Amino acid sequence: MSDVIYQFFLYKLNAVNSILEGYKQRIDSALELLHCRYANREQRYYILLSLHQSQEVERSIIREKILIMDILMALNPDFDRTSG
């Protein structure tokens, strides 16, 4: 049973990594738009709002990833944290 639980958390870690990658792309896109000279002040304001929201979500996802890796370490001391 513990192997099933371990596999569940490995799957969850992969899912979180995929979600995190999506947020990194959103943040990069927002940063590119901020540097775009065609964006006016109001557009930059909305881009900044979106950027801050994405960064906040990214931080939450990173905290979840750390928790999952801690669980994986508890279930399997040989789990390689750097591979997550």
Contact map, one row per residue, 1 for C-alpha under 8 A:
111110000000000000000000000000000000000000000000000000000000000000000000000000000000
111111000000000000000000000000000000000000000000000000000000000000000000001000000000
111111100000000000000000000000000000000000000000000000000000000000000000000000000000
111111110000000000000000000000000000000000000000000000000000000000000000000000000000
111111111000000000000000000000000000000000000000000000000000000000000000000000000000
011111111100000000000000000000000000000000000000000000000000000000000001001100000000
001111111110000000000000000000000000000000000000000000000000000000000000000000000000
000111111111000000000000000000000000000000000000000000000000000000000000000000000000
000011111111100000000000000000000000000000000000000000000000000000010011000000000000
000001111111110000000000000000000000000000000000000000000000000000000001000000000000
000000111111111000000000000000000000000000000000000000000000000000000000000000000000
000000011111111100000000000000000000000000000000000000000000000000010000000000000000
000000001111111110000000000000000000000000000000000000000000000010011000000000000001
000000000111111111000000000000000000000000000000000000000000000000000000000000000001
000000000011111111100000000000000000000000000000000000000000000000000000000000000000
000000000001111111110000000000000000000000000000000000000000100110000000000000000000
000000000000111111111000000000000000000000000000000000000000000010000000000000000000
000000000000011111111100000000000000000000000000000000000000000000000000000000000000
000000000000001111111110000000000000000000000000000000000000100000000000000000000000
000000000000000111111111000000000000000000000000000000000100110000000000000000000000
000000000000000011111111100000000000000000000000000000000000000000000000000000000000
000000000000000001111111110000000000000000000000000000000000000000000000000000000000
000000000000000000111111111000000000000000000000000001101100000000000000000000000000
000000000000000000011111111100000000000000000000000000000100000000000000000000000000
000000000000000000001111111110000000000000000000000000000000000000000000000000000000
000000000000000000000111111111000000000000000000001001000000000000000000000000000000
000000000000000000000011111111100000000000000000001001100000000000000000000000000000
000000000000000000000001111111110000000000000000000000000000000000000000000000000000
000000000000000000000000111111111000000000000000000000000000000000000000000000000000
000000000000000000000000011111111100000000000011011000000000000000000000000000000000
000000000000000000000000001111111110000000000000001000000000000000000000000000000000
000000000000000000000000000111111111000000000000000000000000000000000000000000000000
000000000000000000000000000011111111001000010010000000000000000000000000000000000000
000000000000000000000000000001111111101000010011000000000000000000000000000000000000
000000000000000000000000000000111111100000000000000000000000000000000000000000000000
000000000000000000000000000000011111111000000000000000000000000000000000000000000000
000000000000000000000000000000000111111100000000000000000000000000000000000000000000
000000000000000000000000000000000001111100000000000000000000000000000000000000000000
000000000000000000000000000000001101111110110000000000000000000000000000000000000000
000000000000000000000000000000000000111111110000000000000000000000000000000000000000
000000000000000000000000000000000000001111111000000000000000000000000000000000000000
000000000000000000000000000000000000000111111100000000000000000000000000000000000000
000000000000000000000000000000000000001111111110000000000000000000000000000000000000
000000000000000000000000000000001100001111111111000000000000000000000000000000000000
000000000000000000000000000000000000000011111111100000000000000000000000000000000000
000000000000000000000000000000000000000001111111110000000000000000000000000000000000
000000000000000000000000000001001100000000111111111000000000000000000000000000000000
000000000000000000000000000001000100000000011111111100000000000000000000000000000000
000000000000000000000000000000000000000000001111111110000000000000000000000000000000
000000000000000000000000000001000000000000000111111111000000000000000000000000000000
000000000000000000000000011001100000000000000011111111100000000000000000000000000000
000000000000000000000000000000000000000000000001111111110000000000000000000000000000
000000000000000000000000000000000000000000000000111111111000000000000000000000000000
000000000000000000000010011000000000000000000000011111111100000000000000000000000000
000000000000000000000010001000000000000000000000001111111110000000000000000000000000
000000000000000000000000000000000000000000000000000111111111000000000000000000000000
000000000000000000000010000000000000000000000000000011111111100000000000000000000000
000000000000000000010011000000000000000000000000000001111111110000000000000000000000
000000000000000000000000000000000000000000000000000000111111111000000000000000000000
000000000000000000000000000000000000000000000000000000011111111100000000000000000000
000000000000000100110000000000000000000000000000000000001111111110000000000000000000
000000000000000000010000000000000000000000000000000000000111111111000000000000000000
000000000000000000000000000000000000000000000000000000000011111111100000000000000000
000000000000000100000000000000000000000000000000000000000001111111110000000000000000
000000000000100110000000000000000000000000000000000000000000111111111000000000000000
000000000000000000000000000000000000000000000000000000000000011111111100000000000000
000000000000000000000000000000000000000000000000000000000000001111111110000000000000
000000001001100000000000000000000000000000000000000000000000000111111111000000000000
000000000000100000000000000000000000000000000000000000000000000011111111100000001001
000000000000000000000000000000000000000000000000000000000000000001111111110000000000
000000001000000000000000000000000000000000000000000000000000000000111111111000000000
000001001100000000000000000000000000000000000000000000000000000000011111111110100000
000000000000000000000000000000000000000000000000000000000000000000001111111111101000
000000000000000000000000000000000000000000000000000000000000000000000111111110000000
010001000000000000000000000000000000000000000000000000000000000000000011111110000000
000001000000000000000000000000000000000000000000000000000000000000000001111111100000
000000000000000000000000000000000000000000000000000000000000000000000001111111100000
000000000000000000000000000000000000000000000000000000000000000000000000100111110000
000000000000000000000000000000000000000000000000000000000000000000000001100111111000
000000000000000000000000000000000000000000000000000000000000000000000000000001111111
000000000000000000000000000000000000000000000000000000000000000000001000100000111111
000000000000000000000000000000000000000000000000000000000000000000000000000000011111
000000000000000000000000000000000000000000000000000000000000000000000000000000011111
000000000000110000000000000000000000000000000000000000000000000000001000000000011111
